Amino acid sequence: MASHTGKPAASCIVVLLGTPACGKSTLARLLAASAPDGTVVRTVELDELEAANRGTAQAFDRGAWTQARRDAAAAADRALAAAQAAVSEPAGRLLVLIDDTMHLRSMRREYYALAAQRRAAFVEVHVVAEAAEAARRNQLRDGAARVPEETMARLFDELEPPDPGRHAWESGAIRWTAAAALDAGEAGLWPQLSAAFEQRPLPQERAEARLAAEARREAEAVASRKETASSAMQAVDLALKGVVREHVQGAAAEGRRAAAAAAAAAAAAARKLAMAAARQQPAGQAPEQLVAHALEHFARDLPDL
């Protein structure tokens, strides 16, 4: 964990992240029940906030989910603000646990910024579980608490684990297995969390500068990917225009001038289908791969005239 100048942190945000039913809430309860003397744990559980906003409805409600995220950030801020105001008093240390999937880095980055604002330490705990075990635990849930299978699969695919090598603010991340969390694993986790309080919080302006630099890099990467994709599609378009031209010229050269117009229309339609198929290909493919795929589609979709 990084250290900086200034006093040790009096509070710490711990973001629990992981797929649904991986054991985050179980770990949160164990940590709260076994907190060292002098450490107060406040757990912000987004599932509870979402359920309160949803009311009696059983189905997923995006509005309730969005509001729950706002409520969670506000609750964490209130707790940290109170700890910051009492920093000169021997009131102990505050650890705020954020219990949610937090599968996207942007979600966790919001709490890193909040920690910097409130002069708090920041730690991510990635709770890892096998897909089969998470699915089994999910089936034991009732009603709206049970996550649909397709959502479980999507979140497993979308989860962005901490990457300290690319994102310096994730340097304190801890990887924790679900098995450890369920086997009194909190006893081994507390020393690492307690050590987080020894961090000298990064000054807010430096934290903001770090996040701004990261945002610029990400924007540049997105722009670069778009430029690459645009260049690849240009290559596909040129290749398809070439085969369309050859097809129409071939029909005319064979004396089938009457069919040349129909051949041109059919080739143009096949080209349009091939371009659509190329756009649906996974990002990052080399232009030659896209061209080969598009030509294959063109040959398949072009009718015999």
C-alpha positions in Angstrom: 0.0 0.0 0.0 1.3 3.4 -0.9 2.2 5.9 1.8 2.2 9.7 1.6 3.1 12.6 3.8 0.9 13.7 6.7 -0.9 12.0 9.5 -2.1 8.4 9.3 -5.7 8.0 8.2 -8.4 8.0 10.9 -10.9 6.3 8.5 -10.8 3.9 5.6 -13.1 2.9 2.8 -13.1 -0.8 1.9 -14.8 -1.6 -1.3 -15.8 -5.3 -1.5 -16.1 -6.3 -5.1 -17.0 -9.6 -6.8 -19.8 -11.3 -8.7 -23.2 -11.9 -7.1 -23.3 -14.7 -4.5 -19.5 -14.9 -4.1 -19.5 -14.3 -0.4 -19.1 -10.5 -0.1 -22.0 -10.0 2.4 -20.9 -13.0 4.5 -17.4 -11.6 4.7 -18.8 -8.1 5.6 -20.7 -9.6 8.5 -17.7 -11.6 9.7 -15.4 -8.5 9.5 -18.0 -6.4 11.4 -18.3 -9.0 14.1 -14.5 -9.4 14.6 -13.3 -5.8 14.4 -10.3 -5.1 16.6 -10.7 -2.9 19.7 -10.9 0.8 18.7 -12.2 0.1 15.2 -15.8 0.8 14.3 -17.2 -0.8 11.2 -20.0 0.7 9.2 -21.4 -1.5 6.4 -23.2 0.1 3.4 -25.1 -2.7 1.7 -26.5 -1.7 -1.7 -28.8 -4.7 -1.8 -30.6 -3.4 1.2 -30.8 0.1 -0.1 -32.1 -1.1 -3.5 -34.8 -3.3 -1.8 -35.9 -0.3 0.3 -36.2 1.8 -2.9 -38.0 -1.0 -4.8 -40.7 -1.4 -2.2 -43.0 -4.4 -2.7 -41.9 -4.9 -6.3 -40.0 -8.2 -6.9 -38.6 -7.5 -10.3 -35.4 -5.5 -10.9 -36.0 -1.8 -11.1 -33.2 0.3 -12.7 -34.5 3.4 -11.0 -34.3 1.8 -7.6 -30.8 0.5 -8.4 -29.6 3.9 -9.5 -31.0 5.6 -6.4 -29.4 2.9 -4.2 -26.0 3.8 -5.7 -26.5 7.4 -4.8 -27.8 6.6 -1.4 -24.7 4.4 -0.7 -22.3 7.1 -1.7 -24.1 9.6 0.4 -24.1 7.2 3.4 -20.4 6.6 3.1 -19.7 10.4 2.8 -21.7 11.1 5.9 -19.8 8.5 7.9 -16.4 9.8 6.7 -17.4 13.4 7.3 -18.3 12.6 10.9 -15.0 10.8 11.4 -13.1 13.7 9.8 -14.8 16.2 12.1 -13.9 14.1 15.1 -10.3 13.4 14.1 -8.8 15.3 17.0 -10.8 13.2 19.5 -9.8 9.7 20.6 -12.9 8.2 19.1 -11.2 5.3 17.4 -10.9 4.4 13.8 -13.7 4.1 11.3 -13.8 1.5 8.6 -16.6 1.9 6.0 -17.4 -1.3 4.1 -19.1 -0.9 0.7 -20.9 -4.2 -0.1 -21.8 -4.5 -3.8 -20.7 -6.2 -7.0 -18.6 -3.1 -7.9 -17.7 -5.0 -11.1 -16.8 -1.9 -13.1 -13.7 0.1 -12.2 -15.5 3.3 -12.7 -17.8 2.4 -9.8 -14.9 1.8 -7.4 -13.0 4.9 -8.7 -15.9 7.0 -7.3 -15.1 5.8 -3.8 -11.4 6.4 -4.2 -12.2 10.0 -5.0 -14.4 10.2 -2.0 -11.7 8.7 0.2 -9.2 11.4 -1.1 -11.8 14.1 -0.4 -12.3 12.9 3.2 -8.6 12.2 3.9 -9.4 8.5 4.3 -7.5 5.4 3.3 -8.8 3.3 0.4 -8.7 -0.5 -0.1 -10.4 -2.9 -2.6 -11.1 -6.4 -1.5 -11.8 -8.6 -4.5 -13.8 -11.6 -3.3 -13.3 -14.4 -5.8 -15.5 -17.5 -6.2 -15.8 -20.2 -8.9 -18.8 -19.6 -11.2 -20.4 -23.0 -10.3 -20.2 -22.2 -6.5 -21.6 -18.7 -7.0 -24.5 -20.2 -9.1 -25.2 -22.7 -6.4 -25.3 -20.1 -3.7 -27.5 -17.9 -5.9 -30.1 -20.7 -6.3 -30.5 -20.7 -2.5 -31.7 -17.1 -2.5 -35.4 -16.2 -2.6 -37.4 -13.7 -4.7 -35.7 -10.6 -6.0 -32.5 -11.5 -4.1 -31.9 -14.3 -6.7 -30.0 -13.0 -9.6 -31.1 -14.2 -13.1 -28.7 -16.7 -14.7 -28.1 -14.4 -17.7 -27.2 -11.5 -15.4 -24.8 -13.7 -13.4 -23.1 -14.7 -16.7 -22.9 -11.1 -17.9 -21.4 -9.9 -14.6 -18.8 -12.6 -14.6 -17.8 -11.5 -18.1 -17.9 -7.8 -17.3 -16.1 -7.8 -14.0 -12.9 -5.7 -14.1 -10.6 -6.9 -11.4 -8.1 -4.5 -9.8 -5.1 -3.8 -11.9 -2.5 -1.9 -9.9 0.0 -2.1 -12.8 -2.3 0.2 -14.9 -4.2 2.0 -12.2 -2.0 3.2 -9.4 -4.9 4.0 -7.1 -5.6 0.2 -7.0 -2.2 -0.5 -5.5 -3.7 -1.6 -2.1 -6.1 -4.2 -3.6 -6.5 -7.5 -1.8 -7.6 -10.7 -3.5 -9.7 -12.9 -1.2 -11.2 -16.3 -2.0 -14.8 -17.1 -1.1 -13.6 -20.2 0.7 -11.3 -18.2 2.9 -14.1 -15.7 3.6 -16.4 -18.5 4.8 -13.7 -20.3 6.8 -13.1 -17.5 9.4 -11.0 -15.8 6.8 -11.6 -12.4 8.3 -9.0 -13.3 11.0 -6.3 -13.2 8.3 -7.8 -10.2 6.5 -7.9 -7.8 9.5 -4.2 -7.3 9.8 -4.1 -6.1 6.1 -7.1 -3.8 6.7 -5.6 -2.4 9.9 -2.4 -1.7 8.0 -4.4 0.5 5.7 -4.9 3.1 8.5 -1.1 3.6 8.5 -1.3 5.0 5.0 -0.8 8.8 4.7 -3.8 9.7 2.6 -2.9 11.2 -0.8 -3.7 14.9 -0.9 -7.0 15.5 -2.7 -5.4 17.6 -5.4 -2.9 14.8 -6.2 -5.6 12.2 -6.2 -7.7 14.3 -8.6 -4.7 14.8 -10.8 -4.0 11.1 -10.9 -7.6 10.4 -11.8 -7.6 13.1 -14.5 -4.5 11.7 -16.0 -6.1 8.2 -16.1 -9.2 9.6 -17.7 -7.1 11.2 -20.4 -5.3 8.0 -21.1 -8.6 6.1 -21.3 -10.0 8.7 -23.7 -7.0 8.4 -25.9 -7.2 4.6 -25.9 -10.9 4.8 -26.9 -10.1 7.3 -29.7 -7.2 5.0 -30.9 -9.5 2.0 -30.9 -12.1 3.9 -32.9 -9.5 5.0 -35.4 -8.3 1.5 -35.8 -11.8 0.2 -36.3 -12.5 2.9 -38.8 -9.3 2.0 -40.8 -10.3 -1.7 -40.7 -13.8 -0.9 -42.0 -12.3 1.2 -44.8 -10.2 -1.7 -45.8 -13.3 -4.0 -45.8 -15.3 -1.4 -47.9 -12.5 -1.1 -50.5 -12.2 -4.9 -50.8 -15.9 -5.3 -51.3 -16.2 -2.5 -53.8 -13.4 -4.3 -55.8 -15.2 -7.6 -55.9 -18.5 -5.9 -56.8 -16.8 -4.1 -59.7 -15.3 -7.4 -60.8 -18.6 -9.1 -60.6 -20.4 -6.5 -62.7 -17.6 -6.2 -65.2 -17.5 -10.0 -65.6 -21.2 -10.2 -66.4 -20.8 -7.4 -69.0 -17.7 -9.1 -70.6 -19.6 -12.3 -71.0 -22.2 -10.6 -73.2 -24.8 -10.6 -70.5 -25.3 -6.8 -70.7 -29.1 -7.2 -70.1 -28.3 -8.8 -66.7 -25.6 -6.3 -65.8 -28.0 -4.0 -63.9 -29.4 -6.9 -61.9 -26.0 -8.1 -61.2 -25.0 -4.7 -59.9 -28.0 -4.5 -57.6 -27.4 -8.0 -56.3 -23.7 -7.3 -55.7 -24.6 -4.1 -53.9 -27.0 -5.9 -51.6 -24.5 -8.6 -50.9 -21.9 -5.9 -50.1 -24.3 -4.2 -47.7 -24.9 -7.5 -45.8 -21.1 -8.2 -45.7 -20.4 -4.8 -44.3 -23.0 -5.3 -41.6 -21.5 -8.7 -40.7 -18.0 -7.1 -40.5 -19.3 -4.4 -38.0 -20.6 -7.2 -35.7 -17.2 -8.8 -35.4 -15.3 -8.6 -32.1 -13.3 -5.4 -31.6 -9.5 -5.6 -32.2 -9.5 -7.9 -35.2 -6.8 -7.3 -37.8 -8.1 -5.6 -41.0 -7.1 -8.7 -43.1 -9.3 -10.9 -40.8 -12.2 -8.6 -41.3 -11.7 -8.4 -45.0 -11.6 -12.2 -45.3 -14.8 -12.6 -43.2 -16.6 -9.9 -45.3 -15.6 -11.6 -48.6 -16.8 -14.9 -47.3 -20.2 -13.4 -46.5 -20.3 -11.7 -49.9 -19.7 -14.9 -51.7 -22.3 -16.7 -49.7 -25.0 -14.0 -50.0 -24.5 -13.2 -53.7 -27.2 -15.0 -55.8 -26.3 -16.8 -59.0 -27.4 -14.7 -61.9 
